[in-house]
């Protein structure tokens, strides 16, 4: 018979107990500290950039879907998996530029 044990509770470290080598007294949660500057940069630069990329990704998929319904396959003589490759071109560039 297998014993059923409850998983142990994770150890929670209070944020004020973490130490940072950059601050004079070693605590991380100082106002205006290096950690806050990095977080602010991520919030104001990286997150809007990611949101913009996801909007472009959505628009690309929607445009290709509507174009295929309106006759893009016949106009460009696409057959077989050629439409799939057409849809993938954006994502190849997206993956390369993301690195």
N, CA, C and O of each residue as an XYZ file, in Angstrom:
396
protein
N       0.838     -1.170      0.000
C       0.000      0.000      0.000
C       0.889      1.242      0.000
O       1.780      1.385      0.837
N       0.635      2.117     -0.935
C       1.438      3.330     -1.060
C       0.962      4.354     -0.049
O      -0.236      4.578      0.122
N       1.914      4.962      0.606
C       1.529      5.984      1.572
C       1.301      7.298      0.845
O       2.040      7.668     -0.067
N       0.283      7.973      1.265
C      -0.010      9.273      0.671
C       0.414     10.342      1.659
O      -0.146     10.466      2.748
N       1.400     11.101      1.261
C       1.861     12.184      2.128
C       1.551     13.509      1.464
O       1.586     13.635      0.240
N       1.258     14.465      2.268
C       1.007     15.800      1.746
C       2.346     16.419      1.351
O       3.341     16.251      2.055
N       2.370     17.132      0.230
C       3.622     17.801     -0.120
C       3.944     18.867      0.913
O       3.055     19.534      1.442
N       5.221     19.012      1.185
C       5.618     19.997      2.200
C       5.376     21.405      1.667
O       5.447     21.659      0.464
N       5.097     22.280      2.569
C       4.883     23.679      2.203
C       6.208     24.288      1.771
O       7.243     23.997      2.372
N       6.196     25.137      0.727
C       7.452     25.767      0.315
C       7.939     26.739      1.376
O       7.150     27.322      2.119
N       9.234     26.898      1.430
C       9.826     27.841      2.381
C       9.677     29.242      1.802
O      10.157     29.526      0.705
N       9.025     30.092      2.530
C       8.804     31.453      2.081
C       9.814     32.372      2.761
O       9.877     32.444      3.988
N      10.601     33.071      1.949
C      11.575     34.027      2.480
C      10.980     35.418      2.335
O      10.623     35.812      1.225
N      10.863     36.171      3.415
C      10.341     37.535      3.293
C      11.250     38.373      2.414
O      12.473     38.235      2.453
N      10.647     39.238      1.626
C      11.390     40.064      0.673
C      12.424     40.932      1.387
O      13.509     41.168      0.856
N      12.097     41.404      2.580
C      13.026     42.278      3.299
C      14.267     41.537      3.786
O      15.270     42.172      4.111
N      14.219     40.196      3.842
C      15.365     39.420      4.304
C      16.363     39.111      3.195
O      17.462     38.635      3.479
N      16.006     39.371      1.929
C      16.937     39.145      0.834
C      18.001     40.230      0.834
O      17.727     41.373      1.199
N      19.188     39.884      0.435
C      20.298     40.832      0.474
C      20.775     41.159     -0.937
O      20.745     40.304     -1.822
N      21.212     42.391     -1.142
C      21.736     42.847     -2.418
C      23.116     43.444     -2.205
O      23.297     44.263     -1.304
N      24.100     43.049     -3.020
C      25.442     43.604     -2.822
C      25.546     45.082     -3.206
O      26.468     45.764     -2.760
N      24.602     45.599     -4.040
C      24.697     46.979     -4.492
C      24.226     47.995     -3.463
O      24.631     49.156     -3.521
N      23.397     47.596     -2.541
C      22.851     48.570     -1.598
C      23.761     48.682     -0.371
O      24.421     47.712      0.003
N      23.797     49.861      0.252
C      24.700     50.069      1.395
C      24.406     49.146      2.572
O      25.330     48.621      3.193
N      23.122     48.944      2.885
C      22.835     48.082      4.031
C      22.505     46.654      3.621
O      22.196     45.823      4.476
N      22.565     46.357      2.320
C      22.395     44.985      1.855
C      20.975     44.577      1.539
O      20.768     43.458      1.070
N      19.981     45.424      1.770
C      18.603     45.026      1.480
C      18.225     45.412      0.060
O      18.747     46.374     -0.503
N      17.301     44.634     -0.509
C      16.881     44.844     -1.899
C      15.786     45.894     -2.010
O      15.751     46.634     -2.992
N      14.906     45.977     -1.044
C      13.685     46.759     -1.194
C      13.854     48.247     -0.904
O      12.942     48.871     -0.362
N      14.982     48.818     -1.248
C      15.160     50.247     -1.079
C      14.477     51.006     -2.203
O      14.545     50.577     -3.355
N      13.822     52.120     -1.905
C      13.264     52.919     -2.989
C      14.397     53.535     -3.814
O      15.364     54.058     -3.260
N      14.270     53.469     -5.130
C      15.276     54.023     -6.013
C      16.506     53.145     -6.164
O      17.510     53.602     -6.711
N      16.466     51.902     -5.700
C      17.605     51.012     -5.809
C      17.771     50.470     -7.222
O      16.942     50.715     -8.098
N      18.843     49.738     -7.426
C      19.163     49.175     -8.749
C      18.075     48.205     -9.216
O      17.739     48.184    -10.400
N      17.527     47.410     -8.310
C      16.474     46.461     -8.678
C      15.242     47.183     -9.207
O      14.626     46.734    -10.173
N      14.884     48.290     -8.585
C      13.729     49.066     -9.044
C      13.992     49.694    -10.404
O      13.079     49.794    -11.225
N      15.236     50.120    -10.657
C      15.577     50.703    -11.956
C      15.455     49.673    -13.068
O      14.936     49.975    -14.142
N      15.928     48.467    -12.817
C      15.836     47.399    -13.827
C      14.383     47.032    -14.077
O      13.965     46.856    -15.222
N      13.610     46.916    -12.994
C      12.192     46.567    -13.155
C      11.455     47.647    -13.936
O      10.601     47.337    -14.766
N      11.776     48.906    -13.680
C      11.134     50.008    -14.390
C      11.484     49.972    -15.879
O      10.627     50.224    -16.726
N      12.737     49.659    -16.193
C      13.131     49.555    -17.601
C      12.381     48.436    -18.296
O      11.920     48.600    -19.425
N      12.256     47.291    -17.622
C      11.518     46.168    -18.200
C      10.065     46.553    -18.412
O       9.490     46.265    -19.462
N       9.471     47.201    -17.423
C       8.063     47.583    -17.524
C       7.808     48.566    -18.651
O       6.801     48.444    -19.348
N       8.686     49.533    -18.850
C       8.437     50.602    -19.809
C       9.008     50.362    -21.198
O       8.575     51.012    -22.150
N       9.960     49.458    -21.346
C      10.575     49.226    -22.657
C      10.227     47.847    -23.204
O       9.704     47.731    -24.312
N      10.511     46.815    -22.440
C      10.368     45.453    -22.951
C       8.916     45.022    -23.102
O       8.553     44.430    -24.119
N       8.093     45.304    -22.125
C       6.702     44.859    -22.193
C       5.913     45.498    -23.339
O       5.187     44.776    -24.022
N       6.011     46.813    -23.590
C       5.324     47.374    -24.761
C       5.865     46.813    -26.082
O       5.106     46.618    -27.031
N       7.165     46.557    -26.138
C       7.741     45.973    -27.343
C       7.191     44.575    -27.592
O       6.865     44.236    -28.730
N       7.084     43.768    -26.558
C       6.500     42.435    -26.695
C       5.025     42.522    -27.098
O       4.561     41.757    -27.943
N       4.307     43.442    -26.500
C       2.901     43.625    -26.871
C       2.748     44.009    -28.327
O       1.853     43.508    -29.007
N       3.606     44.888    -28.818
C       3.573     45.286    -30.221
C       3.861     44.099    -31.135
O       3.210     43.946    -32.169
N       4.816     43.267    -30.773
C       5.131     42.073    -31.581
C       3.955     41.107    -31.614
O       3.665     40.527    -32.660
N       3.274     40.925    -30.487
C       2.124     40.033    -30.468
C       0.958     40.594    -31.282
O       0.208     39.830    -31.889
N       0.799     41.909    -31.301
C      -0.235     42.521    -32.141
C       0.084     42.282    -33.617
O      -0.806     41.952    -34.400
N       1.359     42.448    -33.998
C       1.755     42.160    -35.384
C       1.503     40.697    -35.755
O       1.059     40.393    -36.863
N       1.788     39.815    -34.830
C       1.556     38.390    -35.060
C       0.069     38.125    -35.284
O      -0.289     37.381    -36.196
N      -0.788     38.710    -34.482
C      -2.226     38.543    -34.631
C      -2.710     39.110    -35.962
O      -3.496     38.473    -36.663
N      -2.239     40.313    -36.313
C      -2.652     40.926    -37.579
C      -2.206     40.106    -38.780
O      -2.933     39.999    -39.768
N      -1.015     39.529    -38.698
C      -0.515     38.703    -39.788
C      -1.412     37.489    -40.004
O      -1.777     37.174    -41.137
N      -1.764     36.814    -38.926
C      -2.625     35.629    -39.048
C      -4.011     36.006    -39.578
O      -4.561     35.307    -40.430
N      -4.571     37.100    -39.081
C      -5.890     37.519    -39.541
C      -5.865     37.902    -41.018
O      -6.771     37.537    -41.767
N      -4.843     38.629    -41.439
C      -4.751     39.063    -42.832
C      -4.619     37.872    -43.771
O      -5.259     37.833    -44.822
N      -3.793     36.905    -43.398
C      -3.638     35.719    -44.243
C      -4.930     34.907    -44.323
O      -5.253     34.349    -45.371
N      -5.653     34.845    -43.234
C      -6.917     34.096    -43.243
C      -7.931     34.756    -44.179
O      -8.569     34.080    -44.986
N      -8.074     36.072    -44.068
C      -9.008     36.782    -44.940
C      -8.557     36.736    -46.396
O      -9.385     36.616    -47.299
N      -7.254     36.830    -46.628
C      -6.750     36.789    -48.001
C      -7.010     35.433    -48.639
O      -7.318     35.360    -49.828
N      -6.893     34.368    -47.873
C      -7.163     33.043    -48.447
C      -8.651     32.887    -48.777
O      -9.006     32.231    -49.756
N      -9.514     33.487    -47.965
C     -10.949     33.423    -48.258
C     -11.325     34.259    -49.476
O     -12.279     33.937    -50.185
N     -10.583     35.323    -49.717
C     -10.903     36.223    -50.821
C     -10.190     35.861    -52.122
O     -10.248     36.630    -53.081
N      -9.528     34.722    -52.176
C      -8.983     34.235    -53.432
C      -7.483     34.320    -53.599
O      -6.996     34.235    -54.727
N      -6.739     34.482    -52.538
C      -5.291     34.557    -52.664
C      -4.701     33.241    -53.182
O      -3.730     33.250    -53.938
N      -5.277     32.131    -52.781
C      -4.749     30.833    -53.218
C      -4.854     30.670    -54.727
O      -3.923     30.188    -55.372
N      -5.978     31.068    -55.282
C      -6.167     30.932    -56.729
C      -5.353     31.981    -57.499
O      -4.770     31.674    -58.539
N      -5.315     33.213    -56.989
C      -4.604     34.287    -57.682
C      -3.100     34.023    -57.767
O      -2.465     34.369    -58.764
N      -2.541     33.427    -56.752
C      -1.100     33.182    -56.715
C      -0.727     31.747    -57.046
O       0.439     31.370    -56.922
N      -1.683     30.949    -57.460
C      -1.471     29.543    -57.813
C      -0.789     28.766    -56.684
O       0.147     28.003    -56.921
N      -1.267     28.969    -55.467
C      -0.732     28.246    -54.324
C      -1.462     26.912    -54.201
O      -2.690     26.858    -54.259
N      -0.704     25.850    -54.033
C      -1.317     24.545    -53.850
C      -0.482     23.737    -52.858
O       0.697     24.018    -52.640
N      -1.110     22.743    -52.272
C      -0.408     21.901    -51.304
C      -0.017     22.678    -50.059
O      -0.839     23.370    -49.457
N       1.235     22.556    -49.686
C       1.704     23.193    -48.450
C       2.284     24.586    -48.689
O       2.874     25.166    -47.777
N       2.132     25.126    -49.881
C       2.695     26.447    -50.166
C       2.047     27.540    -49.312
O       2.716     28.486    -48.898
N       0.743     27.407    -49.051
C       0.084     28.397    -48.192
C       0.645     28.328    -46.766
O       0.808     29.360    -46.116
N       0.938     27.132    -46.284
C       1.510     26.988    -44.944
C       2.880     27.654    -44.864
O       3.200     28.295    -43.863
N       3.687     27.507    -45.909
C       4.993     28.163    -45.929
C       4.831     29.677    -45.990
O       5.604     30.416    -45.380
N       3.830     30.132    -46.723
C       3.559     31.568    -46.787
C       3.216     32.104    -45.397
O       3.662     33.185    -45.012
N       2.427     31.346    -44.656
C       2.051     31.762    -43.309
C       3.234     31.679    -42.347
O       3.253     32.397    -41.347
N       4.212     30.833    -42.618
C       5.352     30.645    -41.713
C       6.462     31.661    -41.907
O       7.302     31.820    -41.021
N       6.493     32.352    -43.034
C       7.578     33.283    -43.324
C       7.701     34.344    -42.232
O       8.806     34.672    -41.802
N       6.570     34.875    -41.788
C       6.597     35.890    -40.736
C       7.244     35.346    -39.469
O       8.024     36.049    -38.828
N       6.936     34.119    -39.101
C       7.429     33.552    -37.854
C       8.914     33.214    -37.910
O       9.582     33.226    -36.876
N       9.443     32.915    -39.088
C      10.890     32.706    -39.205
C      11.622     34.015    -38.895
O      12.580     34.026    -38.122
N      11.172     35.100    -39.493
C      11.771     36.403    -39.204
C      11.574     36.816    -37.757
O      12.466     37.407    -37.148
N      10.418     36.508    -37.210
C      10.110     36.833    -35.823
C      11.060     36.090    -34.880
O      11.576     36.677    -33.928
N      11.292     34.795    -35.144
C      12.172     33.995    -34.295
C      13.619     34.461    -34.394
O      14.332     34.480    -33.391
N      14.059     34.836    -35.589
C      15.445     35.293    -35.769
C      15.649     36.634    -35.070
O      16.655     36.825    -34.385
N      14.718     37.554    -35.231
C      14.865     38.877    -34.612
C      14.669     38.826    -33.099
O      15.169     39.693    -32.382
N      13.950     37.825    -32.611
C      13.720     37.708    -31.178
C      15.015     37.377    -30.448
O      15.209     37.788    -29.304
N      15.902     36.635    -31.106
C      17.176     36.293    -30.463
C      18.018     37.523    -30.268
O      19.127     37.435    -29.741
